[in-house]
Amino acid sequence: MADRFAEFSMPDTDLTRKAYDLVFATGTAALAHHSVRTYLFGRALGEARGLHPGADYDDEALFLASVLHDLGLTERGNGGRRFEVDGADLAARFVSGNGLDEERTRVVWEAIALHTSTGIAHLMRPEIALTHAGTGTDMAGLRAGSLPKGLAERVHAAFPRLEQDCGLTSLIVNQIAENPAKAPMGSLPAEVARQYGIGPAGPTWADLVAAAWPGMR
């Protein structure tokens, strides 16, 4: 098989190689392909904004965050919190255990924990904003028009979708069905739960406000 790192000029370090191998060994092929496409699209969107790897952001950290961002949807990464945070926790343990310093580990954690946080992530430092942008482009085609001509075709030829939604929907739904606490109010998992009619109905905003501070009217 062709060396994908050389083919796409991905940051080639011992840690990026280990992260790449981990995501392919831990999750489904569709999930792993989505994770790599997230990096390639995020990097390209950054360049469209005038952000260049190595000069304007930590390219290794962006790669690690992008490739590891859905570890929370794997059996190994499935804990008791929303999948974004579970994945961030596992990724942080992995990268720090392989020598990444505390500051850069924190960047990876934040990028993964915030990657579904529309309205917030794009305002953060480039590694976080571009992880968020890359996921949006790959999952929903957001900002796809900003990609260089022919890039999407090259990327999909090397890392095909395999499943329309990269298999994410069933993974999220199954986790919530087993543990409704993984879909806290206001989160992407909660919206998926609402749309697919799974888990117990949570309190509405009006219910929460009405129940607050009894006797303090």
N, C-alpha and C positions, 0 to 999 in steps of 0.2 A: 504494500500500500504506500502511496505517496506520503511524504512527510508533510503533514498539514501545517506544521509550524513554519517551515520554510516557504511553503506555497503561499501562505497568507501573511507572512512576516509577523507572526505572533511572537510575543516576548518569550524567548527560549531560555529558561533557567531550570535548575533542578526542581524548584518548587512549582513552577507552572506545569512542568511535565507530570509531576506527581498529582497535581490538582486535576489535570486533564484525565489521567488514568483513573483517579478516584471517581469522578462523575460518571465515567463509562462503566466502571465496575459496580457502582452503587445503585444507580437508577436505570430506568429503561433507556433504550437507544433513542427513542423520540425525545425524551427529556434531556439527554446528553446533547443531542444535536441542537435543540433549542438553546441550551446554555452556551454553546460555542457561538451560535449565530448571534446571540445577545451581545457578546463581546465584539464581534466583527461589525455588526451594525452600530453599536454604541460608539466604537472608535471612529467609524466613518461619519457619523452624525457630528461627533466632536470636531473632526477636520472641516466639515462644512461650516462650522461656527468659528473656525479659526483657531481651534485648540489642537495642539500637536503633541503626540505621545513623547514622553521624555522631557519635553520643554515646558508644557503647560499642566501636565498631570503625571501621576505615577502609573505608567502603563502596566507594570506588573500587578499593582493593586487592582486596577480596573479589570484585568484579565481574571485574577483570582475571584473577585466579587462576582463577575459575570458568570464564570464557569461554575461557581459553587452556589449560585443564588437560589436554586431550588432544591438544595439538599434536604430541606424540611419536608419535602414531599416524598422522600424515600423512606423505606422501612428503618434504616439506620438513623435517620434524622428526625423521625416522628416522635415528638415529645408531648408535653402537656399544654403548649401554647400555640398561638397562630403559627402557621407554617413558616412565615417569613422570619420570625424570631427564632424558632427552633432551628431553621437552616443557618441563620447567622451565628447561633451559638456553636453548632457543629463545625461550621467553616472556621470560626475563630480558634477553636481548639485545634483544628487540623493545621492551620497556617502557623500558629504560634508554636505548636509542637514540632514544626519543621523549620523553626529558626526565624520566623518573621518577628520583627520587634513590636513592642506594645503599641506604639503610635500607628503604625501601618496596619496592624491587626485590627485596631479600632476603626480605621477607615473601611476595611473590608466588612466588618460587622455592621456598621451603619449603612453601607451601600446595600447590603442584603436585607437588613431589617426594614429599610425604607423603600425597597424597589417597587412596591405596589402603592406607595403613598402619593397619589396624584395631588398636585397643588403644593407639595412640600419638597419632594426629592429634587425637582428641577432647580430649586433655589439653593441647593447645597453645593459643596465643592465638586469639581468635575468628575471625580471617580464615582461619586454617588449619583450625580445627575445623569451621567452617561450610562450607568448600569440601568437606571430607570428608563432612559430613552431607548436603550437597546431592547429591553423587554417589551416595551410598547410597540416598537416597530415590528418585532418578530411576531408577537401575538396578534396585534390588531392592525398592522400596516400603518401605524401612525408615523407621520413624517417620512414615509418611504420615498416620496418624491425628492427628498434631499440626498438620497444615496447616489453615489457615482453610477453612471450608466454601466450596466452589465454586472455590477457587483452582486446584486441579489441573485441573479442566475448562477454566477460562479459559486456563491456561498451555498445555495440550495443544491447544486450538483454535488458538492463535497459533503454537505451535511443535510440530507433530505428531510422533509418534514415528517414523513412516515404516518403521522396522524394529523388530522385537520387542526386540532387544538393542541397538538404536541402531547396529548394524553393528560393534560393538566386538570381538566374538568373532573374526570372520574377520580383522580387522585385526591383532589380537594374535597369532593363530595363524600368519598369513602371515609376520609379522616374525620369529617364533621359528623357523619352518621355514627361513628364509633365514639366520638368525644365532642359534644356540642360546645364545650368550652373553647375549642379551637376557632370559633367564629365569634369573637367579641363584637359588640355593637359598633357599627361604623367602619368595620374593616372590609376588605375585599372578600375574605371567606364568608363573612356574614351576608354580604350581598349575593354571593353564589348560593348560600344556604336558602336565602329568601326566594331566589328565582327557581330553585329546584325543589322547594317545599320540603326541606329536610330539617331535622332538629326541632326542638320545642320552640314555640313562638316566644320571643323575648319581649320585655316591656317596651312600650313606645316612649319616645322622648317626653310626651305629655304625661305618661304614667310616672316616669322618673321625677319630673319636676313637681308633680302633684304630691308625691310621697315624701318629698324632701322637707326636713325641718318641721315635723308635725308639732303643733302647739306654739309655733313661733310667728304666727300671722299677726 
